[in-house]
């Protein structure tokens, strides 16, 4: 049972790598995605999502 959290973390890491590579995002600076730890991958994914989402930031739809 002690491997259960590790398996979930590795599964999440692989999911994030698959999502980012689907959108042709392969490197963070000089490091490959496969070299990054999970927290860095989470950060890259969140940044990527923020750039893709049409309702975030300047130029988004604002109701007055």
Secondary structure, 3 states (H helix, E strand, C coil): CCCHHHHHHHHHHHHHHHHHHHCCCCEECCEEHHHCCHHHHHHHHHHHHHHHCCCCCCCCCCCC
